[in-house]
Amino acid sequence: MIGKTFLGEIELSNDSTTQCYFQRFHLLPNIEVIEKLAEEFAGHIEIMPYQREGEKVKLLLSVYLESDARKGKIIAVLLREDYPENLGSLVRFVERGMTRLSKLVSVGSEFNEKSLNNSLLQLTRLCEKLRQSNK
């Protein structure tokens, strides 16, 4: 499924007093790998830089889940952590996201089981692609 990809997400403060460097996402380590994978997994996974004004850049990992109760999708933010400096750290980041999603699958929830399992499958595929890139 092809979806839209985002270059990053920014959060502005109520009183913008600091100088922002949001436009510099393209200078982050391994951003080309992340953007390529974001495009490949669009519609299933969001992986992108995130920055709140005045704070360090983080990496955001989300999946799209479907509800059993209502028609539509919910974005489940799995992780928002300091931006990884290398591909090995990026692999571990995605693995932590998989662990969080696995816990949600194991306890059951209002989300569609097929949707949860598909998201876990997509994260597994993403992790494999990252491992291949790290060789």
N, C-alpha and C positions, 0 to 999 in steps of 0.2 A: 504494500500500500504506500503510495507516494503522498507525502504531506508537505507542509511548509516547514522550513528550517529557520531557526533564529540565530543571529550572530551573537547574541548575549542578552542578558536582562539587567536592567539598572533599577535601583531604588533611590529616589531622591529624598532628602530630608526635608523637614518642614521649614527650616531656615537655612537655605543654601548659602553657606559662608565659606565652604572649603572649595578649593579648585579641583575639578573633576578630571579624571583621565579615562573616562569610559570609552572614548574612541580608540584607545590603545589595545583593545582586546586582541587585535591582529598581531601584536608583538609577543603574546604569551607563548611559552614553550609548548611544542607539539600541537598548536592550535590547528594546523592544517589536517592533522590526523583526526582530531576531535570534530572539526567541521565536516570532513568527508564521511565519518561514521554517523554524525548527526543527520546528514542528508540521506544516507543509506537506510537508517532506521526511523526516518521521519514517519509520523503517523502512529508509531508504537512507543518510541522513547524520545525524551528530550535530554540532551546532554549539551551544556553550554556554560560559558562563563557568566558569573553573576557578581554584581558589585553594588553594595550599599554605599552611598556617598560617605566618604571619609574613612572607609574600611578597606581591608585587603580584598583582592579579587578571590572569589570562591568558584568552585565548579558545582553546578546544579545537575542532579540526575533525577528525572521524573519518568513515570510511565502513565499511559492512558488506561483507565479501567472503566468497565461498564457496570452500571448498577443493575441489580435484579429488580429493584423497586420502581425505577424510573428510566425512561428512554433517554439516552445521552451518555456522555463520557465525563469522567472526573479525572483531573490531573492529580496523581499521587506523587508528591515530592518525597523521594526516598532519602536523598542526601543533599546537603549544602555544606561543603567543607572547603578548607583552604585549597587553592588551586595546586594540583600536583606538579612537581618540578620535573618528573620524568615519566616514561611509559610504564615502568614497573609500579610506580605509585598510582598511576592511572588504572592499571589492572586491579590493584588492591581496592581502589575506590569503588569500582564497579562490583567487585566481589562483595563488599560491604552492603552495597545496594541490593544485591541478590539475597543476602542474608535477611535484610529487613523485609523484603517482599515475601520471602519464604515464611517468615513468622506470620505475616498477614494471611497467607494461604493456609497455614496449619491451624490457626484459630478460627477460621471461617469468618465471614463478614457479609455485609450487604452487597458486596461486589459479586458479579457473575463469575462463577468458577472457571469457565472457559477463558474469560478475559484475564483472570489472575494467572492461569497456567500459560497463556500465550505471552503475557508480559515477562514471565519468568524465562520462557524459551527465548524470547528476543534478547533479554539481558545475558543469557548464556551465550548466544551467538555473538553479541557485542564483545563479551569478555574473550571469546576465542579469537576474534579478529584482532583485538588489542594484543593478545599474547603473540600472535603471528607477526604483528608489527614490531614487537619488542625483541624478536630474534635477531 
